[in-house]
Amino acid sequence: MSEHRRKPPPPQGGGRAAARRGQSGASSGRRAAPRGATGSPADYGLGLGAGGEEQSHGSRADARRGSQRDPGGRRRAADPAAGRRGAPAGPGRGRGRPAPDSKRLIDYPRAGKDGWQRWVPSWKLVTGLFVGFVGSLVAVAGIGYAMVGIPDVAKTATAQNNVYYWKDGSQMVATGGETNRQNIDLSQIPEEMRWAVISQENKTFYDDSGIDPKGIARAVFNMARGGQTQGGSTITQQYVKNAMLNDQSQTISRKFKEIFVSIKVGAEVDKDQIMAGYLNSAYYGRNAYGIQAAARAYFNKDAIKLNPGECAFLAAMLKGATYYDPAGASSVDPVGATPAANSKRALLQMQDTLDKMVEYGHLQASVRAQYMKLPSWQNPRSNTDLKGQVGYLVDLANGYLVTNSKKTGITQDLLQQGGYSIYTTFDKTKVKALNEAVAKVQKANIKPKLRPDTDTHVQFGGASVEPDTGAIRAIYGGEDATKHFTDNADQTGAQVGSTFKPFVLAAAMTWGVRDPDGGSSQAQDERTIVSPKSLFSGKNKLKIENYDGSVWKNEKGEEWLQTNDGNISLGSPPNFKIDLREAMRESVNSAFVQLGMDVGLDKVKESAVSAGLKESSLTNSGFPSFSIGISDPSAIRMAGAYGTFAASGKQRDPYSVERVTSEKGQIFTHETETKQAFTSKVADNVTDILKTVVEKGTGTNAQLPGREVAGKTGTTDGNKSAWFVGYTPQLSTAVTMFRYDDDESNKNRTFLKMFGTGGQEKIHGASFPAQIWHDYMAEALKGTKAEDFPEPQPIGEVVNAEPSPTPTPSAVETEEESPSPSPSPSRTRVEPSPSASETCSNFFDCNDNTAGTSNGNGNGGSGDNSPSPSATESNSDTRGNTSNGGFFGGGSG
């Protein structure tokens, strides 16, 4: 190879890289390395031995290993001597990291790391903390397990009495603490009962450890958020919960205690013993603790004799008898816990349990097929201390406390445990007087043995409320709370008829009638407040119009012809105009139906709600007959709403408990809230017109000598219910009468006609209800100073005024009826309208065989021939068990 192509040997001292480093060092202000320097410490005069001789180094690799990079990225020679002395390694050496402190127990923040890396824990630290945490949990669990004991279920279900007091402070009754329980051996519990509970609640009962981690986590999470615990616990956990009745607080600490006890019970107690303990301690409703008490409470038999269907039924009660007992619990939840709603839930749950028993191999399909309906159950009341009206009063007080638990702090579970002194609003004297007034009428007039077709299944209900406070002073719930357990004061499903008309009048005086000219939204806002002298047609079979003059028609294009009681026209011919005072006095349906249309049925509904009726008790307000009482509020709510008029427009909700105390002291005191529902001018004018009804109208039987009385009668289509609601300045009282089949096996209660009941051709609000009202109020107000109502101030303008003589009825009327339920609730403004005869033949059966006269379209006549819309049928014929009931709700929803 030629010499000029030979590759030159690499330069000494590190070659080009070293040269570049040298140049870099020079450019940074340092002396450049001499040419031929190798980069070793000797080149910088730092590698001399003791004699000053230069130490030789090996290859370039040695040189590279000897060099170091400073924080700026420059390579430098290492100075072993300096390193030993702890001095800087040479010119340009950057700041070094602090050495880790060997004395620190936990290296955090981490030494020897820069920036964010200092805050990232090492794997050793993470591992150590995890091990420590797990060890702590094990230690806590061990201590907790050792500290808790196995509960003695025999000591459970020792609830204390709740003591109820009358308004005067005397004791009414002590109840709730009776221990309706008897422990029985597992051999005395049907095997089907055990499998029913296991199939529905905890199918892995015989295999699990006794706890449900998912359910526990869910419960703790809910409590941490301030909510209640949820279901999902194992049977073992439920057994432990039942055995810890002395501590039912919803706290995380109690939940953890329950967990430890459940683990210990699951590990040390036999499963059969747990099952027997659970079934013997569980609460089945009706104050029944344990399966034996439940079998007696619902079926009046021993537990061992329960069939599979009854076992599945009782398993459903374990989910909460408030919402599963077919007898209902409307005093606690008038909307959700009606007998019909509870029966439906109980049947569905029972069927689901039976299906699961078959699915899991615990019941043969052929046996399961025998139990497709609810078993026959008995009356829920057994405590004779609750007989008469006392049981209804206790239910009403309990319902008020639980329904308002956010204010009272008393839940159903806490109430069941007892220990409360409950001071009610009930006046012992008034309760007795109302009970006697009803009994007097019943004894003298209702004779089921003499007239079985007309006098059976007759029911009365009543309530008396103080207008100035809203306090319920008396109720009549039925003949006996231990025999008839639906509170007729709190829920009936009976329509109120023409006692609803004062709310129409109040709406007309509050918002006024709409401008009949035009149809724009602007025109609708132009209204005229009506005065009592305003004129409306009292014509029988009146063609009802919308406020703009167009004929009201239903969705099928059919007109509405409004009839009056007895199919008579009232007022001055030929237009039969009658003023509102006389229309109220004679209870003229046609006038108030048209008034409601002119005002707007939405405003009529708003007026009723403002007075104190629950919206859930009111039917659809989209059709004309809404104004004449096809809704079904309770007697308590009707008395309270009329009390709003008595109090010059001030509305106070009815209530039944003044205060509650326990061993902890006073825990609840009622505070009356007052709302101005109507102006005093409106309320006082309504009262003045209702005085006319009692003085010389349909309510004369309610007159109290020496006292001013205002009130209104009401009778409904088919003569299926009758009402009188009236008041003095001190007391407002509602009385209702109706008939329905009260057979416990009849889940769809049907209202019956009262033609011939009590020996009368027809029952009116002016008859037995007004008589009961009179007899009760005369006694209830005895010794009370008579007071007058406020003098009404002039109000409104005379609407539809025309020169005419004073309206005079063309026939004498004793009482009215509300409509037969109306046609489909929709409006159309279609013209031209068909003739009355065409409408009659197409829409109604115009022949009234009962009254003997034509009733046109039948709305409000005495017959019951007219077909009813589905929306209203549910209100008139089948409302009993489906009613959303009473004091807290009113009627159907």
PELINFEN-V939313 format. One record per helix or strand of 3 or more residues. SS is the DSSP state (H for helix, E for strand). FROM is the first residue (numbers start at 0). LEN is the number of residues. Records with the same first field share a line. If there is no record, write none. Layout:
SS: FROM-LEN, FROM-LEN
This chain:
H: 2-3, 14-13, 40-4, 59-7, 79-6, 114-5, 122-25, 152-3, 185-3, 190-11, 212-12, 234-8, 251-17, 270-11, 290-9, 302-3, 307-10, 320-3, 338-21, 364-4, 383-3, 389-14, 404-4, 411-6, 427-18, 451-4, 496-14, 520-5, 564-3, 579-6, 588-11, 600-11, 614-3, 623-5, 634-12, 679-17, 699-3, 716-3, 756-3, 764-16, 835-8, 869-7
E: 66-3, 74-3, 161-4, 170-5, 420-4, 457-8, 470-6, 534-3, 550-3, 576-3, 656-6, 664-5, 709-6, 720-7, 731-9
